[in-house]
């Protein structure tokens, strides 16, 4: 990207690889947000937006898109040829629902929506609660445990596996596959990351291709069958579109849930009065609405997916900086979710905050298709945890937590807790 006029935007380097920033980006983001609604990062070669209003407007502005190659060739954009080292990943990443634009996006979302319905999601409630009970039973009697691996991770992976119809014998591969794939969304990925992502997309794709073949002859009550059968005016998903959709649902269907729950519990442990509010409420029959509201605030307070990007689809200006087609704009959701211009007391955790127009699931055309499932999983998981362990405490209250991945997919490596 060409550097915007110096008088248009300040230059700031986003410290994506600084462990202290990844651990707690909010003081840094607050300082930059107070100074400017946008900045230019010369190292990454793009503009970043810091405030809620500008981020929300960009998400709704059809002059920006998740993809740009539907309008321009790589030559027209001045882009180098695709990297052959990640050809399999690119074939997935440039052709799934999230990174497509109309009319392709409209068609895919319509067909996927026939299978991934609100009714199907809400019907998962009893099964989710049964899985949570089983998971908590395995922790019974444990004085302490790692909340990430022992509680936050198993449920979303199991739910998406059951939803898709992945056999139990293959499910142990899903989390490693997803972790390998999403590493390529970090600006700082390595050649080794590329190789692992290539293997993950190839191997998961092979499994899904075989499952789709079987479901065509032997339909079952699962999402792969529903996607195979989804048809609108004679149109169906191609085999590759079905595979891309299922891989996307795995990645999007559990990363936010795993990271959102573990970061949310950490926030509650550090704000004990808010945890006690949930403890007092959990015994009531009508407690679920409060837990749903609490989830919205936890997703705002510590955003599990802090950074998304959009491409300029035409020549335009953002905050005074001129953009050409194909140039990227970084949307700092984590910053917008703490913007005092949109939220009262933005750095305060308030589980009863209402309204709560956080940006965590996006806005506009690309609003997260899996948001209802993530919200349901998080609310039921949090309620079950509070009910089982009302005295839950951090094992080492003064210790700084360690994060894995980076800033785009930001999650705790572990969170050691004790029953209390």
C-alpha positions as CSV (number, residue, x, y, z in Angstrom):
1,X,0.0,0.0,0.0
2,X,1.2,3.5,-0.8
3,X,1.8,5.8,2.2
4,X,-1.1,8.3,2.7
5,X,-0.3,12.0,2.9
6,X,1.6,12.7,6.1
7,X,-0.8,15.5,7.0
8,X,-3.8,13.1,6.7
9,X,-2.9,10.5,9.3
10,X,-0.4,10.0,12.0
11,X,2.1,7.1,11.6
12,X,1.8,4.5,14.4
13,X,3.3,1.0,14.5
14,X,0.9,-1.6,15.8
15,X,2.9,-3.8,18.2
16,X,1.4,-7.1,17.1
17,X,4.3,-9.3,18.2
18,X,4.8,-7.7,21.6
19,X,3.7,-10.2,24.3
20,X,2.8,-7.4,26.7
21,X,0.5,-5.8,24.0
22,X,-1.2,-9.2,23.2
23,X,-1.7,-9.8,26.9
24,X,-3.3,-6.4,27.5
25,X,-3.8,-4.3,24.4
26,X,-6.3,-1.9,26.0
27,X,-4.1,0.8,27.5
28,X,-2.2,1.1,24.2
29,X,-5.5,1.2,22.2
30,X,-7.0,3.7,24.6
31,X,-4.1,6.1,24.1
32,X,-4.1,5.9,20.3
33,X,-7.9,6.0,20.1
34,X,-7.9,9.2,22.2
35,X,-5.5,10.8,19.8
36,X,-6.9,9.8,16.4
37,X,-9.8,7.9,14.8
38,X,-7.3,6.4,12.3
39,X,-3.5,5.8,11.8
40,X,-1.2,4.5,9.2
41,X,1.1,1.6,10.1
42,X,4.2,1.9,7.8
43,X,5.4,-1.6,8.7
44,X,2.1,-3.3,7.7
45,X,1.3,-0.8,5.0
46,X,-2.3,-0.1,5.9
47,X,-4.7,2.2,7.7
48,X,-6.2,1.2,11.0
49,X,-9.4,2.5,12.5
50,X,-9.7,2.9,16.2
51,X,-13.2,4.3,17.0
52,X,-16.6,2.6,17.1
53,X,-18.3,5.0,14.7
54,X,-15.7,4.8,11.9
55,X,-15.4,1.0,12.3
56,X,-19.2,0.5,12.2
57,X,-19.6,2.8,9.2
58,X,-16.9,0.9,7.3
59,X,-18.5,-2.5,8.0
60,X,-21.8,-1.2,6.5
61,X,-20.1,0.6,3.6
62,X,-20.4,-1.4,0.4
63,X,-17.3,0.4,-1.0
64,X,-15.3,-1.9,1.3
65,X,-15.3,-5.7,1.0
66,X,-13.9,-8.9,2.4
67,X,-12.6,-9.7,-1.1
68,X,-11.5,-7.6,-4.1
69,X,-10.6,-10.1,-6.7
70,X,-14.2,-10.4,-7.8
71,X,-13.7,-6.9,-9.3
72,X,-10.0,-6.7,-10.3
73,X,-7.3,-9.0,-11.4
74,X,-4.1,-9.3,-9.5
75,X,-2.3,-7.5,-12.3
76,X,-4.7,-4.6,-12.2
77,X,-4.1,-4.3,-8.4
78,X,-0.3,-4.6,-8.8
79,X,-0.3,-7.8,-6.6
80,X,2.3,-10.5,-7.0
81,X,1.2,-14.0,-8.2
82,X,-0.3,-16.2,-5.5
83,X,2.2,-18.0,-3.3
84,X,2.2,-21.7,-4.4
85,X,3.2,-22.7,-0.9
86,X,-0.3,-22.0,0.3
87,X,-2.3,-22.9,-2.8
88,X,-4.7,-25.3,-1.0
89,X,-5.3,-22.8,1.8
90,X,-5.9,-20.0,-0.8
91,X,-8.4,-22.1,-2.7
92,X,-10.4,-22.4,0.6
93,X,-9.8,-18.9,1.9
94,X,-10.8,-17.0,-1.2
95,X,-13.9,-19.1,-1.9
96,X,-15.8,-19.5,1.3
97,X,-18.7,-17.5,2.5
98,X,-16.9,-15.1,4.8
99,X,-14.4,-13.9,2.1
100,X,-16.8,-13.6,-0.8
101,X,-18.8,-10.7,-2.1
102,X,-22.2,-10.4,-3.9
103,X,-23.5,-12.0,-6.0
104,X,-21.4,-15.0,-4.9
105,X,-21.9,-14.2,-1.2
106,X,-25.6,-13.7,-1.6
107,X,-25.9,-17.2,-3.2
108,X,-23.7,-19.0,-0.7
109,X,-25.4,-17.3,2.4
110,X,-28.8,-18.2,1.0
111,X,-28.0,-21.8,0.4
112,X,-26.1,-22.3,3.7
113,X,-28.9,-20.5,5.6
114,X,-31.3,-23.2,4.4
115,X,-29.3,-25.7,6.4
116,X,-27.9,-23.7,9.3
117,X,-31.2,-22.4,10.6
118,X,-32.0,-20.7,13.9
119,X,-34.3,-23.6,14.7
120,X,-31.4,-26.1,14.2
121,X,-29.2,-23.9,16.5
122,X,-31.8,-23.5,19.3
123,X,-32.6,-27.2,19.2
124,X,-29.0,-27.8,20.3
125,X,-29.7,-26.4,23.7
126,X,-30.5,-29.7,25.5
127,X,-27.6,-31.5,23.9
128,X,-25.2,-28.7,24.9
129,X,-26.4,-28.9,28.5
130,X,-26.0,-32.7,28.5
131,X,-22.4,-32.3,27.2
132,X,-21.6,-29.7,29.8
133,X,-22.9,-31.9,32.6
134,X,-20.7,-34.8,31.3
135,X,-17.7,-32.5,31.1
136,X,-18.3,-31.1,34.6
137,X,-18.6,-34.7,35.9
138,X,-15.1,-35.4,34.7
139,X,-13.9,-32.5,36.8
140,X,-15.8,-33.5,39.9
141,X,-13.4,-33.8,42.9
142,X,-10.6,-32.0,41.1
143,X,-9.1,-29.3,43.4
144,X,-8.0,-27.3,40.4
145,X,-7.9,-27.5,36.6
146,X,-6.9,-25.6,33.5
147,X,-10.2,-24.0,32.4
148,X,-9.1,-23.7,28.8
149,X,-8.3,-27.3,28.0
150,X,-10.6,-29.0,30.6
151,X,-13.7,-26.9,30.0
152,X,-13.6,-24.1,27.4
153,X,-12.2,-26.2,24.5
154,X,-14.1,-29.5,24.6
155,X,-17.7,-28.3,24.2
156,X,-17.5,-26.0,21.1
157,X,-15.4,-28.6,19.2
158,X,-17.8,-31.4,20.1
159,X,-20.9,-29.3,19.2
160,X,-19.6,-28.4,15.8
161,X,-18.4,-31.9,15.2
162,X,-21.9,-33.3,16.1
163,X,-23.6,-30.6,14.1
164,X,-21.6,-31.4,11.0
165,X,-21.8,-35.1,11.6
166,X,-18.0,-35.8,12.0
167,X,-17.5,-39.3,13.4
168,X,-16.2,-39.4,16.9
169,X,-13.1,-41.3,15.8
170,X,-12.0,-38.3,13.7
171,X,-12.9,-35.4,16.1
172,X,-9.5,-35.3,17.9
173,X,-8.1,-33.8,14.7
174,X,-10.5,-30.8,14.5
175,X,-9.0,-28.5,17.0
176,X,-5.4,-28.9,15.7
177,X,-6.7,-28.4,12.1
178,X,-8.4,-25.2,13.1
179,X,-5.5,-23.9,15.0
180,X,-3.2,-24.5,12.0
181,X,-5.6,-22.8,9.6
182,X,-6.3,-19.7,11.6
183,X,-2.5,-19.0,12.2
184,X,-2.4,-17.7,8.6
185,X,-4.8,-14.9,9.5
186,X,-2.0,-13.4,11.6
187,X,0.2,-10.9,9.6
188,X,3.3,-12.5,11.1
189,X,2.9,-16.1,10.0
190,X,5.9,-18.2,9.0
191,X,6.7,-20.7,6.3
192,X,6.2,-23.5,8.8
193,X,2.7,-22.0,9.5
194,X,1.9,-22.1,5.8
195,X,2.9,-25.8,5.6
196,X,0.8,-26.8,8.6
197,X,-2.2,-24.8,7.2
198,X,-1.8,-26.5,3.8
199,X,-1.9,-30.0,5.5
200,X,-4.8,-29.1,7.7
201,X,-7.0,-27.8,4.8
202,X,-6.0,-30.8,2.6
203,X,-6.7,-33.4,5.3
204,X,-9.9,-31.9,6.6
205,X,-11.1,-31.4,3.0
206,X,-10.5,-35.1,2.3
207,X,-12.5,-36.1,5.3
208,X,-15.4,-33.8,4.4
209,X,-15.4,-35.0,0.8
210,X,-15.8,-38.6,1.9
211,X,-18.5,-37.7,4.5
212,X,-20.4,-35.8,1.8
213,X,-20.2,-38.8,-0.6
214,X,-21.6,-41.1,2.1
215,X,-24.4,-38.6,3.0
216,X,-25.6,-38.4,-0.6
217,X,-26.4,-42.1,-0.4
218,X,-27.2,-42.3,3.3
219,X,-28.7,-39.1,4.6
220,X,-28.5,-38.4,8.3
221,X,-29.8,-35.7,10.7
222,X,-26.6,-33.5,10.5
223,X,-25.5,-30.3,8.8
224,X,-23.4,-32.1,6.1
225,X,-26.6,-33.9,5.0
226,X,-28.5,-30.6,5.1
227,X,-25.8,-28.8,3.1
228,X,-25.8,-31.6,0.5
229,X,-29.6,-31.4,0.2
230,X,-29.8,-27.5,0.3
231,X,-31.3,-26.3,-3.0
232,X,-32.9,-23.1,-4.1
233,X,-34.4,-22.7,-7.6
234,X,-32.4,-25.7,-8.8
235,X,-29.1,-24.4,-7.4
236,X,-27.0,-26.4,-5.0
237,X,-23.6,-26.0,-3.3
238,X,-20.7,-27.6,-5.3
239,X,-18.6,-30.1,-3.5
240,X,-15.8,-27.6,-3.0
241,X,-18.3,-25.0,-1.7
242,X,-19.6,-27.5,0.8
243,X,-16.1,-28.4,2.0
244,X,-15.2,-24.7,2.3
245,X,-18.4,-24.0,4.3
246,X,-17.7,-26.8,6.8
247,X,-14.1,-25.8,7.3
248,X,-15.3,-22.2,7.9
249,X,-17.9,-23.4,10.4
250,X,-15.3,-25.3,12.3
251,X,-12.9,-22.3,12.5
252,X,-15.6,-19.7,13.2
253,X,-17.8,-22.1,15.2
254,X,-15.4,-22.6,18.0
255,X,-12.5,-20.1,18.1
256,X,-14.7,-17.3,19.4
257,X,-16.4,-19.6,21.9
258,X,-13.2,-21.1,23.3
259,X,-11.4,-17.7,23.6
260,X,-14.5,-15.8,24.6
261,X,-15.3,-18.1,27.5
262,X,-11.8,-18.4,28.9
263,X,-11.2,-14.6,28.6
264,X,-14.6,-14.0,30.1
265,X,-14.0,-16.1,33.1
266,X,-10.6,-14.4,33.6
267,X,-12.4,-11.0,33.6
268,X,-15.0,-12.3,36.1
269,X,-12.3,-13.6,38.4
270,X,-10.7,-10.1,38.3
271,X,-14.1,-8.5,39.0
272,X,-15.4,-10.6,41.8
273,X,-18.5,-8.6,42.4
274,X,-19.7,-9.4,38.8
275,X,-19.0,-13.1,39.4
276,X,-21.0,-13.0,42.6
277,X,-23.9,-11.4,40.7
278,X,-24.1,-14.5,38.5
279,X,-23.7,-16.8,41.6
280,X,-26.7,-15.1,43.2
281,X,-28.8,-15.4,40.0
282,X,-27.9,-18.9,38.9
283,X,-30.3,-20.6,41.3
284,X,-33.3,-18.8,39.7
285,X,-35.3,-20.5,37.0
286,X,-35.2,-17.4,34.8
287,X,-31.4,-16.9,35.0
288,X,-30.6,-17.6,31.4
289,X,-31.5,-14.1,30.2
290,X,-29.0,-12.6,32.6
291,X,-26.3,-15.0,31.4
292,X,-27.1,-14.1,27.8
293,X,-26.7,-10.4,28.7
294,X,-23.5,-11.2,30.6
295,X,-22.0,-12.9,27.5
296,X,-22.6,-9.7,25.4
297,X,-20.6,-7.7,27.9
298,X,-17.8,-10.2,28.2
299,X,-17.4,-10.3,24.4
300,X,-17.3,-6.5,24.4
301,X,-15.0,-6.1,27.4
302,X,-12.3,-8.5,26.1
303,X,-12.8,-9.1,22.4
304,X,-11.8,-12.7,21.3
305,X,-11.3,-11.6,17.7
306,X,-9.8,-8.1,18.1
307,X,-8.9,-7.3,14.5
308,X,-10.7,-7.7,11.1
309,X,-9.8,-6.2,7.7
310,X,-11.6,-4.9,4.7
311,X,-10.4,-4.1,1.2
312,X,-11.2,-0.8,-0.6
313,X,-13.2,-1.7,-3.6
314,X,-12.8,1.7,-5.3
315,X,-10.9,4.9,-4.9
316,X,-12.1,6.5,-1.7
317,X,-11.1,8.4,1.5
318,X,-11.2,7.2,5.0
319,X,-10.5,9.7,7.8
320,X,-8.8,11.9,5.2
321,X,-6.5,9.2,3.8
322,X,-6.8,8.4,0.1
323,X,-7.2,4.7,-0.7
324,X,-6.9,2.8,-4.0
325,X,-8.7,-0.4,-4.9
326,X,-7.1,-3.4,-3.1
327,X,-5.7,-1.5,-0.2
328,X,-6.6,-2.9,3.2
329,X,-8.1,-1.1,6.2
330,X,-7.7,-2.7,9.6
331,X,-10.7,-2.6,11.9
332,X,-9.7,-2.7,15.6
333,X,-12.8,-4.2,17.1
334,X,-11.1,-4.4,20.5
335,X,-10.6,-0.6,20.4
336,X,-14.1,0.2,19.1
337,X,-15.6,-2.0,21.9
338,X,-13.9,0.2,24.5
339,X,-14.7,3.6,22.9
340,X,-16.1,6.0,25.4
341,X,-17.9,7.9,22.6
342,X,-20.2,4.8,22.3
343,X,-20.1,3.2,25.7
344,X,-20.5,4.7,29.1
345,X,-17.6,3.7,31.5
346,X,-16.1,1.6,28.6
347,X,-13.3,0.1,30.8
348,X,-15.8,-1.1,33.4
349,X,-17.2,-4.6,33.3
350,X,-21.0,-4.3,33.7
351,X,-22.9,-7.5,33.1
352,X,-26.2,-5.7,32.9
353,X,-25.0,-3.2,30.3
354,X,-28.0,-2.4,28.0
355,X,-27.9,-1.5,25.2
356,X,-24.6,-3.1,24.2
357,X,-23.8,-2.4,20.5
358,X,-20.4,-4.2,20.5
359,X,-18.7,-5.0,17.3
360,X,-17.6,-8.5,18.1
361,X,-19.7,-10.3,15.5
362,X,-19.4,-7.6,12.9
363,X,-22.1,-5.6,11.2
364,X,-23.8,-5.4,7.8
365,X,-23.5,-7.9,5.0
366,X,-20.9,-10.1,6.7
367,X,-22.5,-10.2,10.2
368,X,-21.4,-13.5,11.7
369,X,-23.6,-16.4,10.6
370,X,-22.6,-18.4,13.7
371,X,-23.3,-15.7,16.2
372,X,-26.5,-17.4,17.6
373,X,-24.6,-20.7,18.2
374,X,-21.7,-18.9,19.9
375,X,-24.1,-16.9,22.1
376,X,-26.0,-20.1,23.1
377,X,-22.8,-22.0,23.8
378,X,-21.3,-19.2,25.9
379,X,-24.4,-18.5,27.9
380,X,-25.0,-22.2,28.8
381,X,-21.3,-22.9,29.5
382,X,-21.0,-19.9,31.8
383,X,-24.2,-20.8,33.7
384,X,-23.2,-24.4,34.1
385,X,-19.7,-23.4,35.4
386,X,-21.1,-20.9,37.9
387,X,-23.7,-23.4,39.1
388,X,-21.0,-26.1,39.6
389,X,-18.3,-23.9,41.0
390,X,-19.7,-20.8,42.7
391,X,-16.5,-20.4,44.6
392,X,-14.2,-20.6,41.6
393,X,-10.9,-18.7,42.0
394,X,-7.7,-18.2,40.0
395,X,-5.0,-20.5,41.2
396,X,-2.4,-17.7,41.0
397,X,-4.3,-14.4,41.2
398,X,-1.2,-12.3,40.7
399,X,0.2,-14.2,37.8
400,X,0.1,-12.7,34.3
401,X,-1.7,-15.1,31.9
402,X,0.0,-16.4,28.7
403,X,-1.6,-16.1,25.3
404,X,-1.2,-18.2,22.2
405,X,-1.4,-17.3,18.6
406,X,-1.3,-13.5,18.1
407,X,-3.5,-10.5,18.1
408,X,-5.9,-11.5,15.3
409,X,-6.9,-14.8,17.0
410,X,-6.2,-14.0,20.6
411,X,-6.7,-16.7,23.2
412,X,-5.4,-17.8,26.6
413,X,-2.9,-20.6,26.5
414,X,-4.3,-21.8,29.9
415,X,-6.2,-20.5,32.8
416,X,-5.5,-22.4,36.1
417,X,-8.4,-22.2,38.5
418,X,-9.3,-23.8,41.8
419,X,-12.8,-24.8,43.1
420,X,-12.6,-22.4,46.0
